[in-house]
Amino acid sequence: MLRFRIQGTLGDTYVVVCKLLKIQDRVIAYHHTIHKYFYGLITEIYGLVKNVEVRFTNKPRYDLEELTTNCHDRDMEFFPEWKLNSKYDIKKPYMIVQPHAGKPSGGNTKILPDYMIQEILLSSPIKCVLLGTSDRFTNVGNCVNLINKTSISDAVSLIQNAEAFVGPEGLLSFISLSSKVNSTLYYIEQAAVDEKVIGTPWKKYAELIKL
């Protein structure tokens, strides 16, 4: 049984899960985040692997080895073959558009401007499927709008079968890159793409644009 200290939110957890796929032993993940409203989604992400038990902690477990969210510092499965089904049967071809990523109350929130979203939806030669969780985008038209309607498994399955992905750096973009889907990623912090995209096998599928 291995025990690790882990910190971060959704995209960080997905990177950790890709690292856990390289570990055969049973693992207890002592996960710390101050954003407790993410506990449910974080648990869903850990649920993608079967040998992991997650325990949320009020403080980081500094007595344990850290499993970091930097894609450069430990072996990881960059291209996992998830066998998941979505409850939504979307006819191909389609592309995924994510209008926002990050924490709902600020911090590392990344939101595409409304004009940019409309331009993407109107100019796409194929069907657009909107994914995300912000109520701000539930009424966006010209697309299949699944904002606030998908589980993690739904999102993974839909992204795996997409022709392309457009959205901010974060959980869904990492799922897209790990599914070898050509992805246009918008980012704010250079350190985020340095740690998770640039210099990794994911970069082959990423077009990076600074917001």
C-alpha positions as protocol buffer text, in pm:
chain_id: "A"
residue {
  index: 1
  type: MET
  ca { x: 0 y: 0 z: 0 }
}
residue {
  index: 2
  type: LEU
  ca { x: 143 y: 337 z: -106 }
}
residue {
  index: 3
  type: ARG
  ca { x: 41 y: 672 z: 39 }
}
residue {
  index: 4
  type: PHE
  ca { x: 87 y: 1009 z: -129 }
}
residue {
  index: 5
  type: ARG
  ca { x: 27 y: 1374 z: -49 }
}
residue {
  index: 6
  type: ILE
  ca { x: -161 y: 1547 z: -332 }
}
residue {
  index: 7
  type: GLN
  ca { x: -280 y: 1905 z: -374 }
}
residue {
  index: 8
  type: GLY
  ca { x: -482 y: 2090 z: -636 }
}
residue {
  index: 9
  type: THR
  ca { x: -819 y: 2096 z: -806 }
}
residue {
  index: 10
  type: LEU
  ca { x: -962 y: 1929 z: -1118 }
}
residue {
  index: 11
  type: GLY
  ca { x: -693 y: 1954 z: -1385 }
}
residue {
  index: 12
  type: ASP
  ca { x: -428 y: 1878 z: -1124 }
}
residue {
  index: 13
  type: THR
  ca { x: -616 y: 1566 z: -1019 }
}
residue {
  index: 14
  type: TYR
  ca { x: -633 y: 1439 z: -1378 }
}
residue {
  index: 15
  type: VAL
  ca { x: -255 y: 1472 z: -1413 }
}
residue {
  index: 16
  type: VAL
  ca { x: -214 y: 1279 z: -1088 }
}
residue {
  index: 17
  type: VAL
  ca { x: -449 y: 1007 z: -1216 }
}
residue {
  index: 18
  type: CYS
  ca { x: -232 y: 971 z: -1528 }
}
residue {
  index: 19
  type: LYS
  ca { x: 66 y: 918 z: -1297 }
}
residue {
  index: 20
  type: LEU
  ca { x: -124 y: 668 z: -1084 }
}
residue {
  index: 21
  type: LEU
  ca { x: -186 y: 457 z: -1395 }
}
residue {
  index: 22
  type: LYS
  ca { x: 186 y: 375 z: -1387 }
}
residue {
  index: 23
  type: ILE
  ca { x: 162 y: 246 z: -1029 }
}
residue {
  index: 24
  type: GLN
  ca { x: 41 y: -109 z: -978 }
}
residue {
  index: 25
  type: ASP
  ca { x: 17 y: -101 z: -597 }
}
residue {
  index: 26
  type: ARG
  ca { x: -288 y: 3 z: -402 }
}
residue {
  index: 27
  type: VAL
  ca { x: -273 y: 375 z: -329 }
}
residue {
  index: 28
  type: ILE
  ca { x: -427 y: 604 z: -71 }
}
residue {
  index: 29
  type: ALA
  ca { x: -435 y: 961 z: -203 }
}
residue {
  index: 30
  type: TYR
  ca { x: -439 y: 1215 z: 80 }
}
residue {
  index: 31
  type: HIS
  ca { x: -577 y: 1507 z: -117 }
}
residue {
  index: 32
  type: HIS
  ca { x: -580 y: 1864 z: 9 }
}
residue {
  index: 33
  type: THR
  ca { x: -767 y: 2155 z: -146 }
}
residue {
  index: 34
  type: ILE
  ca { x: -938 y: 2449 z: 20 }
}
residue {
  index: 35
  type: HIS
  ca { x: -1205 y: 2435 z: -252 }
}
residue {
  index: 36
  type: LYS
  ca { x: -1430 y: 2178 z: -88 }
}
residue {
  index: 37
  type: TYR
  ca { x: -1707 y: 2227 z: -346 }
}
residue {
  index: 38
  type: PHE
  ca { x: -1479 y: 2032 z: -583 }
}
residue {
  index: 39
  type: TYR
  ca { x: -1469 y: 1720 z: -362 }
}
residue {
  index: 40
  type: GLY
  ca { x: -1737 y: 1542 z: -565 }
}
residue {
  index: 41
  type: LEU
  ca { x: -1575 y: 1603 z: -904 }
}
residue {
  index: 42
  type: ILE
  ca { x: -1228 y: 1522 z: -769 }
}
residue {
  index: 43
  type: THR
  ca { x: -1363 y: 1191 z: -638 }
}
residue {
  index: 44
  type: GLU
  ca { x: -1511 y: 1120 z: -983 }
}
residue {
  index: 45
  type: ILE
  ca { x: -1174 y: 1183 z: -1147 }
}
residue {
  index: 46
  type: TYR
  ca { x: -995 y: 949 z: -906 }
}
residue {
  index: 47
  type: GLY
  ca { x: -1267 y: 696 z: -990 }
}
residue {
  index: 48
  type: LEU
  ca { x: -1115 y: 660 z: -1337 }
}
residue {
  index: 49
  type: VAL
  ca { x: -855 y: 431 z: -1177 }
}
residue {
  index: 50
  type: LYS
  ca { x: -947 y: 130 z: -967 }
}
residue {
  index: 51
  type: ASN
  ca { x: -653 y: 96 z: -728 }
}
residue {
  index: 52
  type: VAL
  ca { x: -693 y: 433 z: -554 }
}
residue {
  index: 53
  type: GLU
  ca { x: -873 y: 545 z: -241 }
}
residue {
  index: 54
  type: VAL
  ca { x: -900 y: 921 z: -191 }
}
residue {
  index: 55
  type: ARG
  ca { x: -906 y: 1080 z: 154 }
}
residue {
  index: 56
  type: PHE
  ca { x: -954 y: 1456 z: 177 }
}
residue {
  index: 57
  type: THR
  ca { x: -747 y: 1637 z: 438 }
}
residue {
  index: 58
  type: ASN
  ca { x: -784 y: 1979 z: 599 }
}
residue {
  index: 59
  type: LYS
  ca { x: -408 y: 2030 z: 583 }
}
residue {
  index: 60
  type: PRO
  ca { x: -141 y: 1890 z: 348 }
}
residue {
  index: 61
  type: ARG
  ca { x: 15 y: 1566 z: 474 }
}
residue {
  index: 62
  type: TYR
  ca { x: 376 y: 1683 z: 473 }
}
residue {
  index: 63
  type: ASP
  ca { x: 483 y: 1355 z: 632 }
}
residue {
  index: 64
  type: LEU
  ca { x: 409 y: 1178 z: 302 }
}
residue {
  index: 65
  type: GLU
  ca { x: 580 y: 1178 z: -37 }
}
residue {
  index: 66
  type: GLU
  ca { x: 416 y: 1428 z: -271 }
}
residue {
  index: 67
  type: LEU
  ca { x: 274 y: 1318 z: -604 }
}
residue {
  index: 68
  type: THR
  ca { x: 302 y: 1648 z: -787 }
}
residue {
  index: 69
  type: THR
  ca { x: 97 y: 1786 z: -1074 }
}
residue {
  index: 70
  type: ASN
  ca { x: 403 y: 1866 z: -1286 }
}
residue {
  index: 71
  type: CYS
  ca { x: 408 y: 1641 z: -1594 }
}
residue {
  index: 72
  type: HIS
  ca { x: 790 y: 1647 z: -1607 }
}
residue {
  index: 73
  type: ASP
  ca { x: 889 y: 1504 z: -1270 }
}
residue {
  index: 74
  type: ARG
  ca { x: 752 y: 1149 z: -1273 }
}
residue {
  index: 75
  type: ASP
  ca { x: 657 y: 882 z: -1525 }
}
residue {
  index: 76
  type: MET
  ca { x: 294 y: 907 z: -1632 }
}
residue {
  index: 77
  type: GLU
  ca { x: 55 y: 759 z: -1887 }
}
residue {
  index: 78
  type: PHE
  ca { x: 12 y: 1050 z: -2126 }
}
residue {
  index: 79
  type: PHE
  ca { x: -237 y: 868 z: -2348 }
}
residue {
  index: 80
  type: PRO
  ca { x: -463 y: 644 z: -2136 }
}
residue {
  index: 81
  type: GLU
  ca { x: -721 y: 437 z: -2318 }
}
residue {
  index: 82
  type: TRP
  ca { x: -1035 y: 504 z: -2118 }
}
residue {
  index: 83
  type: LYS
  ca { x: -1323 y: 270 z: -2196 }
}
residue {
  index: 84
  type: LEU
  ca { x: -1618 y: 484 z: -2094 }
}
residue {
  index: 85
  type: ASN
  ca { x: -1963 y: 552 z: -2230 }
}
residue {
  index: 86
  type: SER
  ca { x: -2161 y: 875 z: -2237 }
}
residue {
  index: 87
  type: LYS
  ca { x: -2534 y: 891 z: -2184 }
}
residue {
  index: 88
  type: TYR
  ca { x: -2536 y: 1135 z: -2477 }
}
residue {
  index: 89
  type: ASP
  ca { x: -2527 y: 991 z: -2828 }
}
residue {
  index: 90
  type: ILE
  ca { x: -2386 y: 1278 z: -3035 }
}
residue {
  index: 91
  type: LYS
  ca { x: -2350 y: 1203 z: -3403 }
}
residue {
  index: 92
  type: LYS
  ca { x: -2000 y: 1260 z: -3540 }
}
residue {
  index: 93
  type: PRO
  ca { x: -1829 y: 1473 z: -3652 }
}
residue {
  index: 94
  type: TYR
  ca { x: -1832 y: 1736 z: -3379 }
}
residue {
  index: 95
  type: MET
  ca { x: -1593 y: 1954 z: -3184 }
}
residue {
  index: 96
  type: ILE
  ca { x: -1592 y: 2034 z: -2813 }
}
residue {
  index: 97
  type: VAL
  ca { x: -1606 y: 2397 z: -2701 }
}
residue {
  index: 98
  type: GLN
  ca { x: -1547 y: 2483 z: -2335 }
}
residue {
  index: 99
  type: PRO
  ca { x: -1623 y: 2850 z: -2256 }
}
residue {
  index: 100
  type: HIS
  ca { x: -1450 y: 2858 z: -1917 }
}
residue {
  index: 101
  type: ALA
  ca { x: -1228 y: 2665 z: -1678 }
}
residue {
  index: 102
  type: GLY
  ca { x: -1101 y: 2715 z: -1326 }
}
residue {
  index: 103
  type: LYS
  ca { x: -1254 y: 2810 z: -996 }
}
residue {
  index: 104
  type: PRO
  ca { x: -1600 y: 2969 z: -1005 }
}
residue {
  index: 105
  type: SER
  ca { x: -1511 y: 3246 z: -761 }
}
residue {
  index: 106
  type: GLY
  ca { x: -1191 y: 3372 z: -921 }
}
residue {
  index: 107
  type: GLY
  ca { x: -830 y: 3274 z: -873 }
}
residue {
  index: 108
  type: ASN
  ca { x: -724 y: 3080 z: -1180 }
}
residue {
  index: 109
  type: THR
  ca { x: -1054 y: 3128 z: -1363 }
}
residue {
  index: 110
  type: LYS
  ca { x: -1017 y: 3140 z: -1742 }
}
residue {
  index: 111
  type: ILE
  ca { x: -1319 y: 3263 z: -1941 }
}
residue {
  index: 112
  type: LEU
  ca { x: -1334 y: 3304 z: -2317 }
}
residue {
  index: 113
  type: PRO
  ca { x: -1493 y: 3638 z: -2416 }
}
residue {
  index: 114
  type: ASP
  ca { x: -1851 y: 3613 z: -2543 }
}
residue {
  index: 115
  type: TYR
  ca { x: -1757 y: 3742 z: -2889 }
}
residue {
  index: 116
  type: MET
  ca { x: -1492 y: 3471 z: -2919 }
}
residue {
  index: 117
  type: ILE
  ca { x: -1738 y: 3196 z: -2824 }
}
residue {
  index: 118
  type: GLN
  ca { x: -1989 y: 3317 z: -3082 }
}
residue {
  index: 119
  type: GLU
  ca { x: -1718 y: 3341 z: -3347 }
}
residue {
  index: 120
  type: ILE
  ca { x: -1610 y: 2983 z: -3277 }
}
residue {
  index: 121
  type: LEU
  ca { x: -1965 y: 2851 z: -3288 }
}
residue {
  index: 122
  type: LEU
  ca { x: -2060 y: 3038 z: -3605 }
}
residue {
  index: 123
  type: SER
  ca { x: -1741 y: 2962 z: -3798 }
}
residue {
  index: 124
  type: SER
  ca { x: -1709 y: 2592 z: -3716 }
}
residue {
  index: 125
  type: PRO
  ca { x: -1773 y: 2370 z: -4020 }
}
residue {
  index: 126
  type: ILE
  ca { x: -1893 y: 2090 z: -3791 }
}
residue {
  index: 127
  type: LYS
  ca { x: -2131 y: 2061 z: -3497 }
}
residue {
  index: 128
  type: CYS
  ca { x: -2017 y: 2220 z: -3169 }
}
residue {
  index: 129
  type: VAL
  ca { x: -2080 y: 2060 z: -2830 }
}
residue {
  index: 130
  type: LEU
  ca { x: -2053 y: 2290 z: -2527 }
}
residue {
  index: 131
  type: LEU
  ca { x: -1914 y: 2141 z: -2204 }
}
residue {
  index: 132
  type: GLY
  ca { x: -1856 y: 2307 z: -1868 }
}
residue {
  index: 133
  type: THR
  ca { x: -2024 y: 2399 z: -1543 }
}
residue {
  index: 134
  type: SER
  ca { x: -2090 y: 2775 z: -1543 }
}
residue {
  index: 135
  type: ASP
  ca { x: -2455 y: 2887 z: -1537 }
}
residue {
  index: 136
  type: ARG
  ca { x: -2344 y: 3189 z: -1737 }
}
residue {
  index: 137
  type: PHE
  ca { x: -2329 y: 2974 z: -2052 }
}
residue {
  index: 138
  type: THR
  ca { x: -2642 y: 2760 z: -2017 }
}
residue {
  index: 139
  type: ASN
  ca { x: -2833 y: 2965 z: -2277 }
}
residue {
  index: 140
  type: VAL
  ca { x: -2566 y: 2984 z: -2547 }
}
residue {
  index: 141
  type: GLY
  ca { x: -2718 y: 2873 z: -2878 }
}
residue {
  index: 142
  type: ASN
  ca { x: -2591 y: 2748 z: -3216 }
}
residue {
  index: 143
  type: CYS
  ca { x: -2463 y: 2428 z: -3058 }
}
residue {
  index: 144
  type: VAL
  ca { x: -2545 y: 2117 z: -2856 }
}
residue {
  index: 145
  type: ASN
  ca { x: -2536 y: 2276 z: -2511 }
}
residue {
  index: 146
  type: LEU
  ca { x: -2443 y: 2027 z: -2237 }
}
residue {
  index: 147
  type: ILE
  ca { x: -2330 y: 2283 z: -1979 }
}
residue {
  index: 148
  type: ASN
  ca { x: -2398 y: 2140 z: -1630 }
}
residue {
  index: 149
  type: LYS
  ca { x: -2537 y: 1818 z: -1778 }
}
residue {
  index: 150
  type: THR
  ca { x: -2241 y: 1579 z: -1789 }
}
residue {
  index: 151
  type: SER
  ca { x: -2052 y: 1361 z: -1546 }
}
residue {
  index: 152
  type: ILE
  ca { x: -1675 y: 1318 z: -1570 }
}
residue {
  index: 153
  type: SER
  ca { x: -1729 y: 989 z: -1756 }
}
residue {
  index: 154
  type: ASP
  ca { x: -1966 y: 1161 z: -2000 }
}
residue {
  index: 155
  type: ALA
  ca { x: -1712 y: 1436 z: -2065 }
}
residue {
  index: 156
  type: VAL
  ca { x: -1423 y: 1194 z: -2119 }
}
residue {
  index: 157
  type: SER
  ca { x: -1625 y: 984 z: -2362 }
}
residue {
  index: 158
  type: LEU
  ca { x: -1748 y: 1286 z: -2558 }
}
residue {
  index: 159
  type: ILE
  ca { x: -1400 y: 1436 z: -2581 }
}
residue {
  index: 160
  type: GLN
  ca { x: -1242 y: 1107 z: -2692 }
}
residue {
  index: 161
  type: ASN
  ca { x: -1473 y: 1097 z: -2993 }
}
residue {
  index: 162
  type: ALA
  ca { x: -1441 y: 1464 z: -3090 }
}
residue {
  index: 163
  type: GLU
  ca { x: -1262 y: 1599 z: -3396 }
}
residue {
  index: 164
  type: ALA
  ca { x: -1119 y: 1895 z: -3206 }
}
residue {
  index: 165
  type: PHE
  ca { x: -1127 y: 2084 z: -2876 }
}
residue {
  index: 166
  type: VAL
  ca { x: -1130 y: 2458 z: -2807 }
}
residue {
  index: 167
  type: GLY
  ca { x: -1113 y: 2594 z: -2454 }
}
residue {
  index: 168
  type: PRO
  ca { x: -901 y: 2715 z: -2163 }
}
residue {
  index: 169
  type: GLU
  ca { x: -615 y: 2523 z: -2008 }
}
residue {
  index: 170
  type: GLY
  ca { x: -759 y: 2292 z: -1742 }
}
residue {
  index: 171
  type: LEU
  ca { x: -923 y: 1956 z: -1683 }
}
residue {
  index: 172
  type: LEU
  ca { x: -1108 y: 1915 z: -2013 }
}
residue {
  index: 173
  type: SER
  ca { x: -813 y: 2034 z: -2219 }
}
residue {
  index: 174
  type: PHE
  ca { x: -587 y: 1778 z: -2048 }
}
residue {
  index: 175
  type: ILE
  ca { x: -843 y: 1505 z: -2120 }
}
residue {
  index: 176
  type: SER
  ca { x: -847 y: 1620 z: -2482 }
}
residue {
  index: 177
  type: LEU
  ca { x: -468 y: 1618 z: -2519 }
}
residue {
  index: 178
  type: SER
  ca { x: -447 y: 1276 z: -2353 }
}
residue {
  index: 179
  type: SER
  ca { x: -703 y: 1152 z: -2607 }
}
residue {
  index: 180
  type: LYS
  ca { x: -485 y: 1277 z: -2898 }
}
residue {
  index: 181
  type: VAL
  ca { x: -751 y: 1529 z: -3000 }
}
residue {
  index: 182
  type: ASN
  ca { x: -617 y: 1842 z: -3170 }
}
residue {
  index: 183
  type: SER
  ca { x: -674 y: 2114 z: -2912 }
}
residue {
  index: 184
  type: THR
  ca { x: -666 y: 2494 z: -2910 }
}
residue {
  index: 185
  type: LEU
  ca { x: -581 y: 2592 z: -2553 }
}
residue {
  index: 186
  type: TYR
  ca { x: -616 y: 2941 z: -2409 }
}
residue {
  index: 187
  type: TYR
  ca { x: -407 y: 3012 z: -2101 }
}
residue {
  index: 188
  type: ILE
  ca { x: -326 y: 3290 z: -1857 }
}
residue {
  index: 189
  type: GLU
  ca { x: -28 y: 3161 z: -1658 }
}
residue {
  index: 190
  type: GLN
  ca { x: 282 y: 3054 z: -1852 }
}
residue {
  index: 191
  type: ALA
  ca { x: 386 y: 2828 z: -1564 }
}
residue {
  index: 192
  type: ALA
  ca { x: 73 y: 2616 z: -1611 }
}
residue {
  index: 193
  type: VAL
  ca { x: 152 y: 2523 z: -1971 }
}
residue {
  index: 194
  type: ASP
  ca { x: 524 y: 2493 z: -1894 }
}
residue {
  index: 195
  type: GLU
  ca { x: 449 y: 2230 z: -1629 }
}
residue {
  index: 196
  type: LYS
  ca { x: 179 y: 2038 z: -1812 }
}
residue {
  index: 197
  type: VAL
  ca { x: 210 y: 2085 z: -2189 }
}
residue {
  index: 198
  type: ILE
  ca { x: 535 y: 2229 z: -2322 }
}
residue {
  index: 199
  type: GLY
  ca { x: 806 y: 1965 z: -2351 }
}
residue {
  index: 200
  type: THR
  ca { x: 562 y: 1676 z: -2303 }
}
residue {
  index: 201
  type: PRO
  ca { x: 402 y: 1437 z: -2555 }
}
residue {
  index: 202
  type: TRP
  ca { x: 81 y: 1642 z: -2520 }
}
residue {
  index: 203
  type: LYS
  ca { x: 239 y: 1939 z: -2700 }
}
residue {
  index: 204
  type: LYS
  ca { x: 203 y: 1760 z: -3036 }
}
residue {
  index: 205
  type: TYR
  ca { x: -175 y: 1806 z: -3014 }
}
residue {
  index: 206
  type: ALA
  ca { x: -180 y: 2156 z: -2860 }
}
residue {
  index: 207
  type: GLU
  ca { x: -204 y: 2502 z: -3010 }
}
residue {
  index: 208
  type: LEU
  ca { x: -139 y: 2745 z: -2725 }
}
residue {
  index: 209
  type: ILE
  ca { x: -287 y: 3096 z: -2720 }
}
residue {
  index: 210
  type: LYS
  ca { x: -233 y: 3340 z: -2433 }
}
residue {
  index: 211
  type: LEU
  ca { x: -547 y: 3519 z: -2309 }
}
